[in-house]
Amino acid sequence: MGSGIRAPSPGLTRRPYYDFSGLDASRDDTALDTGRGQALVRCENAFCDWRGQIVKEAAVFKRGTNDSKINHVAFFARDRVAWAQQDGGGHLTLNSDSGHTVIDAFPPNSVVSSTVFNQKLHFACIGQPMYVYNGSVWSKNTSGLQSGPSAISTIQRRLVASGMQGRPTELHFSRVDNENVMPDDEPISSTDVTKGAIIDLKNIIGTADKIVGHGQFESNRLAIFTEDQAIIYVVSPNYTQWAIDEKANIRTGCISHRTIAQAGSDLIFCSRAGVHTLRRSVDNALQLYSVPMSDRIDYLYRALVRSVDDPSKISAVWDQDEGQYHIFFPRPGGELSNRLTWTQHPKDTELSKWSTGTTFNARCGAFLGGKLVYGTNGGVYEAAKVEALASDVEDGVFPTAVIETPTLWHGSLTEWKDTHSFVLHATGYGQIQVEATDDDGRAINSFVIDVLQEGDDSFPDIPLSQQYERKFEHRYRGVRFRFTVTGTGLVRIIGFVVNLKQRA
């Protein structure tokens, strides 16, 4: 950043803010002025990338003409999705891009989970028969497991179900390659090692806890989550070879099966206190452990969890292309939903950054083959690539980003400062409204900057032409800035500088 913004005129002292680190709720916003690695107190419909730039989120566009409230969405084929929508009476109808529907498939307020098995999409809801969609027709799972599970997943050519009524500690595995044969369907005398089988954890959990969810970790390990811990099983098509992984000691539970997502070699999930990843130790390849990822926003995260009346309604999706984990918190009443996004650093997850989103009150999401879709209160929307222009996105809606800094003191918390000018370093196509308030909350300035050119910021030490200077003559002890970013293209804020008048 040193040479990225030109030096101030003689008699001025420069105070630069850059290399933004995303949201930080771990400290009071009066104690977050760092300059380099500057944290934010609001980063809505924008995110901080690994370079430290603030990037406005991508446009979204509607898929089809469905205007229903979407409670769950999933891909059943490349570029083809199916979903559970809430109808006027509150019941859930199953629908798809192809227009195939099952009216009133699930009761009101149902929480739906899904998985792909045998190239078919399976939907499950506790206490209800599972539905299967092959792209042409919906049908019911014909196994004996009619008291439906609350959570389903797949591993080693088997469908896995848990959360059946009256069986809170059991996992039911289908016969290999056959979702319609579950353990209760198998002959008691069968010795086939590929038959349906059950794992019961009631004497392994050690408490009155229950299974909340499960997900595949690596190729042959199933992470089974309760509210307070995770148990890892090594699984193969031959059920006689199943065994607990004794090298795993995960004392962190999960609050919702629908938050469990594979992210590269890690498994991400949401606990009561924060977001964690399950990973293998770099130092000891045999050891599995969980890593907390959301310490910087712990109070914000907990507030979002409290905003949901049932934690099982919280869901998440991993966007492999952008390296982002989106968490959805649908609020009671069904009209509003919050989204929390974790943007992964490509080399060091400790440098990953947090942001929020409100576009269309997205309630759920799914990702496959480079496409990210959101389920909203008004149908299914797809996210364009972040660099897309209006000409690239037909009927696209470009979100408005709002970014707020903490109180910036430019040094001393008690001394008064006399300012001269404000310099913004940004690239892209759009408008940035800059609003400034002093440490007492009084508005002191507001101006708009038109960002009209796309710069190459691959080399941050090379000065760029997209530097916008405005007169900014004020006297204060501390200042907060709000940036409201609009436009029909990619807009990035690299940094800004406040030039101070030097004291005589």
C-alpha positions as CSV (number, residue, x, y, z in Angstrom):
1,M,0.0,0.0,0.0
2,G,3.0,2.2,0.6
3,S,3.4,3.2,-3.1
4,G,-0.2,2.3,-4.0
5,I,-1.4,5.7,-3.0
6,R,0.6,8.8,-3.9
7,A,2.5,10.6,-1.2
8,P,0.7,13.6,0.4
9,S,1.6,17.2,-0.1
10,P,4.2,18.7,2.2
11,G,2.8,19.6,5.6
12,L,0.4,16.6,5.6
13,T,0.6,13.3,7.4
14,R,-0.9,10.3,5.8
15,R,-3.1,7.7,7.6
16,P,-3.6,4.7,5.4
17,Y,-6.2,1.9,5.9
18,Y,-5.9,-1.2,3.7
19,D,-5.5,-5.0,3.6
20,F,-9.0,-5.4,5.0
21,S,-9.6,-8.4,7.2
22,G,-13.4,-8.6,7.2
23,L,-15.8,-8.5,10.1
24,D,-14.5,-8.5,13.6
25,A,-16.9,-8.6,16.6
26,S,-14.3,-9.8,19.1
27,R,-13.6,-6.3,20.4
28,D,-15.5,-3.1,20.8
29,D,-15.5,-1.1,17.6
30,T,-13.6,1.7,19.3
31,A,-10.6,-0.6,19.7
32,L,-10.2,-1.9,16.1
33,D,-8.1,0.8,14.4
34,T,-5.1,-1.0,13.0
35,G,-4.5,0.7,9.6
36,R,-3.0,-2.4,7.9
37,G,-5.2,-5.5,8.3
38,Q,-8.1,-3.1,9.0
39,A,-11.1,-4.8,10.4
40,L,-14.7,-3.8,9.6
41,V,-17.9,-3.7,11.7
42,R,-20.2,-4.1,8.7
43,C,-19.5,-5.8,5.4
44,E,-22.9,-6.5,3.8
45,N,-23.3,-7.9,0.3
46,A,-19.5,-7.6,-0.1
47,F,-16.6,-9.7,1.0
48,C,-12.8,-9.3,1.6
49,D,-10.7,-11.4,-0.6
50,W,-7.3,-12.9,0.1
51,R,-5.6,-9.8,-1.2
52,G,-7.3,-7.6,1.4
53,Q,-9.6,-5.9,-1.1
54,I,-13.3,-5.3,-0.4
55,V,-15.3,-6.8,-3.3
56,K,-18.9,-6.2,-4.1
57,E,-20.8,-9.4,-4.4
58,A,-21.9,-10.8,-7.7
59,A,-25.2,-10.2,-9.5
60,V,-28.0,-12.8,-9.2
61,F,-30.7,-13.7,-11.7
62,K,-33.9,-15.7,-11.4
63,R,-34.2,-19.3,-12.6
64,G,-37.7,-19.9,-14.1
65,T,-40.9,-18.2,-13.1
66,N,-41.6,-19.8,-9.7
67,D,-42.3,-17.2,-7.0
68,S,-42.8,-19.6,-4.0
69,K,-40.9,-19.5,-0.7
70,I,-38.1,-22.0,-1.0
71,N,-37.1,-24.0,2.1
72,H,-34.6,-26.4,0.5
73,V,-32.9,-26.6,-2.9
74,A,-30.5,-29.2,-4.3
75,F,-29.0,-30.2,-7.7
76,F,-30.2,-33.5,-9.2
77,A,-28.1,-33.0,-12.4
78,R,-25.6,-30.5,-13.8
79,D,-27.5,-27.2,-14.1
80,R,-30.8,-28.8,-12.9
81,V,-32.3,-28.3,-9.5
82,A,-35.2,-29.4,-7.4
83,W,-36.6,-27.9,-4.3
84,A,-39.1,-27.9,-1.5
85,Q,-41.4,-24.9,-1.6
86,Q,-43.9,-23.6,1.0
87,D,-47.4,-23.2,-0.4
88,G,-50.2,-21.0,0.8
89,G,-51.4,-23.5,3.4
90,G,-47.9,-24.0,4.8
91,H,-47.4,-27.5,3.5
92,L,-44.3,-28.2,1.4
93,T,-44.6,-29.1,-2.2
94,L,-41.7,-30.7,-4.1
95,N,-40.9,-29.1,-7.4
96,S,-38.1,-29.0,-10.0
97,D,-36.8,-27.1,-13.1
98,S,-38.8,-29.5,-15.2
99,G,-42.0,-28.7,-13.5
100,H,-42.6,-32.1,-11.9
101,T,-44.3,-31.6,-8.5
102,V,-45.6,-33.5,-5.5
103,I,-48.3,-31.4,-3.8
104,D,-48.3,-31.3,0.0
105,A,-45.4,-33.8,0.2
106,F,-44.4,-32.7,3.8
107,P,-46.3,-31.0,6.7
108,P,-45.9,-27.3,7.6
109,N,-42.6,-26.2,9.2
110,S,-40.9,-29.4,8.0
111,V,-37.1,-29.3,7.8
112,V,-35.9,-31.1,4.7
113,S,-32.5,-32.7,4.0
114,S,-31.3,-34.2,0.8
115,T,-28.5,-36.3,-0.8
116,V,-27.7,-37.7,-4.2
117,F,-27.5,-41.5,-4.4
118,N,-27.7,-43.8,-7.5
119,Q,-27.8,-40.7,-9.6
120,K,-31.2,-39.7,-8.1
121,L,-32.0,-36.9,-5.6
122,H,-33.5,-38.1,-2.3
123,F,-35.5,-35.8,0.0
124,A,-36.1,-36.6,3.6
125,C,-38.2,-35.2,6.4
126,I,-38.6,-36.6,9.9
127,G,-41.7,-38.9,10.3
128,Q,-42.4,-38.8,6.6
129,P,-41.6,-41.3,3.7
130,M,-38.6,-40.3,1.7
131,Y,-39.1,-39.0,-1.9
132,V,-36.8,-39.8,-4.8
133,Y,-36.5,-37.8,-8.0
134,N,-34.8,-39.1,-11.1
135,G,-35.3,-36.0,-13.3
136,S,-38.5,-37.3,-14.8
137,V,-40.8,-38.3,-11.9
138,W,-41.0,-38.2,-8.1
139,S,-41.6,-41.4,-6.3
140,K,-41.5,-42.7,-2.7
141,N,-38.7,-44.7,-1.3
142,T,-40.2,-48.2,-1.0
143,S,-38.1,-49.5,1.8
144,G,-39.5,-50.4,5.2
145,L,-38.1,-47.1,6.6
146,Q,-41.4,-45.3,6.4
147,S,-40.9,-43.3,9.7
148,G,-38.7,-41.0,7.8
149,P,-35.3,-39.8,8.9
150,S,-34.4,-36.2,9.6
151,A,-30.9,-36.5,8.0
152,I,-29.6,-38.4,5.0
153,S,-26.2,-38.7,3.4
154,T,-24.2,-41.2,1.3
155,I,-20.9,-43.0,1.7
156,Q,-19.2,-46.1,0.2
157,R,-22.2,-46.9,-2.1
158,R,-24.7,-46.8,0.8
159,L,-27.5,-44.4,1.7
160,V,-27.3,-43.3,5.4
161,A,-30.3,-42.2,7.4
162,S,-30.6,-41.0,11.0
163,G,-33.1,-39.1,13.2
164,M,-35.9,-41.6,12.9
165,Q,-38.7,-41.2,15.5
166,G,-38.0,-43.4,18.5
167,R,-34.4,-44.2,17.3
168,P,-32.4,-41.1,18.2
169,T,-29.0,-42.9,18.4
170,E,-29.2,-45.1,15.3
171,L,-27.9,-44.8,11.8
172,H,-29.4,-47.0,9.2
173,F,-27.3,-47.9,6.1
174,S,-29.0,-49.2,3.0
175,R,-27.9,-52.3,1.1
176,V,-25.0,-51.5,-1.2
177,D,-26.3,-49.7,-4.3
178,N,-30.0,-50.1,-3.3
179,E,-31.8,-47.3,-1.5
180,N,-35.0,-49.3,-1.3
181,V,-33.5,-52.0,1.0
182,M,-32.8,-50.8,4.5
183,P,-31.9,-52.9,7.5
184,D,-35.5,-53.6,8.5
185,D,-36.1,-55.1,5.1
186,E,-33.2,-57.6,5.3
187,P,-33.9,-61.3,6.3
188,I,-32.8,-61.9,9.8
189,S,-30.8,-64.9,8.6
190,S,-28.9,-63.0,5.9
191,T,-25.1,-63.2,6.0
192,D,-24.5,-61.0,3.0
193,V,-21.7,-58.5,3.9
194,T,-23.3,-55.9,1.6
195,K,-26.7,-56.0,3.3
196,G,-28.4,-53.1,5.1
197,A,-27.0,-52.5,8.6
198,I,-27.4,-50.4,11.7
199,I,-24.9,-48.6,13.9
200,D,-26.4,-47.7,17.3
201,L,-24.3,-45.2,19.3
202,K,-26.4,-45.3,22.5
203,N,-23.5,-46.9,24.5
204,I,-20.8,-45.0,22.7
205,I,-22.1,-41.5,23.1
206,G,-22.0,-41.9,26.9
207,T,-24.7,-39.3,27.6
208,A,-28.4,-38.7,26.8
209,D,-27.3,-37.0,23.6
210,K,-28.7,-37.9,20.1
211,I,-27.5,-37.9,16.6
212,V,-27.9,-34.5,14.9
213,G,-26.3,-35.2,11.5
214,H,-23.5,-36.9,9.6
215,G,-21.3,-36.3,6.6
216,Q,-18.6,-38.0,4.5
217,F,-15.1,-37.1,5.5
218,E,-12.4,-38.2,3.0
219,S,-13.5,-41.2,1.0
220,N,-14.2,-43.8,3.7
221,R,-14.9,-42.0,6.9
222,L,-18.3,-41.0,8.2
223,A,-18.4,-38.1,10.7
224,I,-21.4,-38.7,13.0
225,F,-22.4,-35.6,15.0
226,T,-24.3,-35.2,18.2
227,E,-25.0,-31.9,19.9
228,D,-21.7,-32.2,21.9
229,Q,-19.3,-34.4,20.0
230,A,-18.4,-36.2,16.8
231,I,-17.6,-39.8,16.3
232,I,-15.8,-41.0,13.2
233,Y,-16.4,-44.4,11.7
234,V,-14.3,-46.0,9.0
235,V,-16.8,-47.4,6.5
236,S,-16.6,-49.8,3.6
237,P,-19.2,-51.7,1.5
238,N,-18.5,-54.7,3.7
239,Y,-20.3,-53.9,7.0
240,T,-18.2,-56.3,9.0
241,Q,-15.1,-54.1,8.5
242,W,-16.7,-51.0,10.0
243,A,-14.9,-49.6,13.0
244,I,-14.5,-46.4,15.1
245,D,-11.5,-44.3,14.2
246,E,-9.7,-44.2,17.6
247,K,-7.4,-41.4,16.4
248,A,-10.3,-38.9,16.3
249,N,-11.2,-37.1,19.4
250,I,-13.8,-34.4,18.4
251,R,-15.4,-32.8,21.4
252,T,-17.4,-30.3,19.3
253,G,-21.0,-31.0,18.2
254,C,-23.2,-29.8,15.4
255,I,-26.5,-27.9,15.6
256,S,-27.8,-28.8,12.1
257,H,-27.2,-31.6,9.7
258,R,-27.8,-29.1,6.9
259,T,-24.7,-27.1,7.7
260,I,-22.3,-30.0,7.2
261,A,-20.4,-29.5,3.9
262,Q,-17.3,-30.9,2.3
263,A,-14.7,-28.2,1.5
264,G,-11.7,-29.8,-0.2
265,S,-10.2,-32.2,2.2
266,D,-12.0,-30.6,5.2
267,L,-15.6,-31.0,6.6
268,I,-17.2,-27.7,7.7
269,F,-20.0,-27.6,10.2
270,C,-21.8,-25.2,12.6
271,S,-21.7,-25.8,16.4
272,R,-23.6,-23.9,19.1
273,A,-20.6,-21.6,19.6
274,G,-19.2,-21.2,16.1
275,V,-18.1,-22.6,12.8
276,H,-15.6,-25.5,12.8
277,T,-13.7,-27.5,10.3
278,L,-12.8,-31.2,10.7
279,R,-9.4,-31.9,9.3
280,R,-6.4,-34.2,9.5
281,S,-3.3,-33.0,11.4
282,V,-0.4,-31.8,9.2
283,D,2.1,-33.0,11.9
284,N,0.5,-36.3,12.6
285,A,-1.4,-37.6,9.5
286,L,-3.3,-40.1,11.7
287,Q,-4.9,-37.5,14.0
288,L,-8.2,-35.9,13.2
289,Y,-9.3,-32.7,15.0
290,S,-11.6,-29.8,14.7
291,V,-10.5,-26.2,14.3
292,P,-12.7,-23.2,15.3
293,M,-13.0,-20.7,12.4
294,S,-15.3,-18.0,13.7
295,D,-13.6,-16.7,16.9
296,R,-13.5,-13.1,15.5
297,I,-17.3,-13.0,15.1
298,D,-18.3,-15.2,18.0
299,Y,-20.9,-12.8,19.4
300,L,-22.3,-12.1,16.0
301,Y,-22.6,-15.8,15.2
302,R,-24.3,-16.5,18.4
303,A,-26.8,-13.7,17.9
304,L,-27.6,-15.1,14.4
305,V,-28.2,-18.6,15.9
306,R,-30.5,-17.1,18.5
307,S,-32.5,-15.4,15.7
308,V,-33.7,-18.8,14.4
309,D,-36.5,-20.6,16.3
310,D,-35.2,-24.1,15.4
311,P,-31.4,-24.6,14.9
312,S,-32.1,-27.5,12.5
313,K,-33.4,-24.9,10.0
314,I,-30.0,-23.4,9.7
315,S,-28.3,-24.6,6.5
316,A,-25.1,-23.9,4.6
317,V,-23.4,-24.4,1.2
318,W,-19.8,-24.5,0.1
319,D,-18.9,-22.6,-3.1
320,Q,-15.9,-24.4,-4.4
321,D,-15.0,-21.9,-7.1
322,E,-15.0,-18.8,-4.8
323,G,-13.8,-20.7,-1.7
324,Q,-16.8,-19.5,0.3
325,Y,-19.0,-21.1,2.9
326,H,-22.5,-19.5,3.1
327,I,-24.6,-20.0,6.2
328,F,-28.4,-19.2,6.1
329,F,-30.3,-18.2,9.2
330,P,-34.1,-18.0,8.3
331,R,-35.9,-16.0,10.9
332,P,-39.3,-16.8,12.4
333,G,-42.2,-15.6,10.2
334,G,-40.4,-16.7,7.1
335,E,-40.0,-13.3,5.5
336,L,-36.5,-12.4,6.6
337,S,-33.2,-14.4,6.5
338,N,-29.6,-13.6,7.4
339,R,-26.6,-14.9,5.5
340,L,-23.1,-15.2,7.0
341,T,-20.2,-15.9,4.6
342,W,-16.7,-17.2,5.3
343,T,-14.2,-16.5,2.6
344,Q,-11.3,-18.9,2.7
345,H,-7.7,-17.9,2.2
346,P,-6.2,-20.1,-0.4
347,K,-3.1,-20.9,1.7
348,D,-3.9,-20.1,5.3
349,T,-7.4,-20.6,6.8
350,E,-6.4,-18.6,9.8
351,L,-6.4,-15.6,7.4
352,S,-10.0,-16.3,6.2
353,K,-12.5,-13.5,6.5
354,W,-16.2,-13.0,7.3
355,S,-19.0,-11.0,5.8
356,T,-22.8,-10.9,5.7
357,G,-25.4,-10.8,2.9
358,T,-29.1,-9.8,2.6
359,T,-29.8,-10.1,-1.2
360,F,-33.3,-11.5,-1.6
361,N,-33.2,-12.9,1.9
362,A,-31.7,-16.1,0.7
363,R,-32.9,-19.0,2.9
364,C,-30.8,-21.9,1.5
365,G,-28.4,-22.7,-1.2
366,A,-26.7,-25.4,-3.4
367,F,-23.6,-25.6,-5.5
368,L,-22.5,-27.9,-8.4
369,G,-20.3,-27.6,-11.4
370,G,-19.5,-23.9,-10.9
371,K,-23.1,-22.9,-10.3
372,L,-24.3,-21.4,-7.0
373,V,-28.1,-21.2,-6.5
374,Y,-30.1,-19.6,-3.7
375,G,-33.5,-20.5,-2.4
376,T,-35.4,-17.3,-1.6
377,N,-38.9,-16.1,-0.6
378,G,-39.6,-15.5,-4.3
379,G,-38.2,-18.5,-6.1
380,V,-34.7,-19.9,-7.0
381,Y,-32.0,-17.5,-8.0
382,E,-28.5,-18.2,-9.5
383,A,-25.4,-16.2,-8.7
384,A,-23.4,-14.9,-11.6
385,K,-19.6,-14.8,-11.5
386,V,-18.3,-11.9,-9.4
387,E,-16.7,-10.3,-12.4
388,A,-19.8,-10.3,-14.5
389,L,-21.1,-7.1,-16.1
390,A,-24.7,-6.1,-16.8
391,S,-24.2,-7.2,-20.4
392,D,-23.2,-10.7,-19.2
393,V,-26.2,-11.2,-16.9
394,E,-29.6,-11.0,-18.5
395,D,-32.2,-9.5,-16.1
396,G,-29.5,-9.6,-13.4
397,V,-30.0,-7.9,-10.1
398,F,-26.8,-6.3,-8.7
399,P,-26.7,-6.0,-4.9
400,T,-25.9,-2.9,-3.0
401,A,-22.9,-3.3,-0.7
402,V,-22.6,-1.5,2.6
403,I,-19.3,-1.4,4.4
404,E,-18.6,0.4,7.7
405,T,-15.4,0.9,9.5
406,P,-14.9,1.0,13.3
407,T,-14.0,4.3,14.9
408,L,-10.6,5.3,13.5
409,W,-8.5,7.5,15.7
410,H,-5.5,8.1,13.5
411,G,-3.3,7.6,16.5
412,S,-4.3,9.0,19.9
413,L,-7.7,8.4,21.3
414,T,-7.9,11.7,23.0
415,E,-6.1,14.3,20.8
416,W,-8.1,16.3,18.2
417,K,-7.1,15.9,14.6
418,D,-7.4,18.4,11.8
419,T,-7.9,16.7,8.4
420,H,-7.1,18.0,4.9
421,S,-8.3,15.4,2.3
422,F,-9.5,11.9,1.7
423,V,-8.1,9.5,-0.9
424,L,-9.9,6.4,-2.1
425,H,-8.2,3.6,-4.0
426,A,-10.8,1.6,-6.0
427,T,-11.3,-0.1,-9.3
428,G,-14.2,-1.3,-11.3
429,Y,-17.5,0.1,-12.7
430,G,-19.9,1.7,-10.2
431,Q,-20.5,4.4,-7.6
432,I,-19.3,4.6,-4.1
433,Q,-21.0,6.9,-1.6
434,V,-18.7,7.9,1.3
435,E,-20.3,9.0,4.5
436,A,-18.3,10.2,7.5
437,T,-19.4,10.6,11.1
438,D,-17.3,11.7,14.1
439,D,-16.9,9.7,17.4
440,D,-20.0,11.3,18.8
441,G,-22.1,10.1,15.9
442,R,-22.5,13.4,14.1
443,A,-22.5,13.4,10.3
444,I,-19.6,15.5,9.1
445,N,-19.3,14.8,5.3
446,S,-20.8,12.9,2.5
447,F,-19.8,12.6,-1.2
448,V,-20.0,10.2,-4.2
449,I,-17.2,8.8,-6.2
450,D,-17.8,7.5,-9.7
451,V,-15.5,4.5,-10.3
452,L,-15.3,4.2,-14.1
453,Q,-12.2,2.2,-14.9
454,E,-11.0,-1.3,-14.4
455,G,-7.5,-1.5,-13.0
456,D,-5.0,-4.3,-12.8
457,D,-4.3,-4.8,-9.1
458,S,-2.2,-7.9,-9.5
459,F,0.8,-6.0,-8.2
460,P,-0.2,-4.0,-5.2
461,D,3.1,-2.1,-5.0
462,I,2.6,-0.5,-8.4
463,P,0.7,2.8,-8.3
464,L,-2.7,2.7,-10.0
465,S,-4.6,5.4,-11.7
466,Q,-7.9,4.7,-9.8
467,Q,-7.2,7.0,-6.9
468,Y,-9.9,9.5,-6.1
469,E,-9.1,12.5,-3.8
470,R,-11.7,14.7,-2.2
471,K,-11.5,17.7,0.1
472,F,-12.0,16.6,3.7
473,E,-11.4,19.5,6.1
474,H,-12.7,18.6,9.5
475,R,-11.7,18.5,13.2
476,Y,-12.5,15.5,15.3
477,R,-10.9,12.9,17.6
478,G,-12.3,9.9,15.8
479,V,-14.2,9.1,12.6
480,R,-16.2,6.3,11.1
481,F,-16.7,5.8,7.4
482,R,-19.6,4.1,5.6
483,F,-19.2,3.1,1.9
484,T,-22.3,2.3,-0.1
485,V,-21.3,0.6,-3.3
486,T,-23.7,0.3,-6.3
487,G,-23.1,-0.5,-9.9
488,T,-23.5,-3.1,-12.6
489,G,-20.1,-4.6,-12.5
490,L,-17.2,-5.6,-10.3
491,V,-16.2,-2.9,-7.8
492,R,-13.2,-3.3,-5.5
493,I,-12.0,-1.0,-2.7
494,I,-8.3,-1.5,-2.2
495,G,-7.8,1.1,0.5
496,F,-8.2,4.7,1.6
497,V,-6.1,7.4,3.2
498,V,-7.0,10.3,5.5
499,N,-4.4,13.1,5.1
500,L,-3.9,15.1,8.4
501,K,-2.6,18.6,8.7
502,Q,0.7,18.6,10.7
503,R,0.8,20.6,13.8
504,A,3.1,23.5,13.9
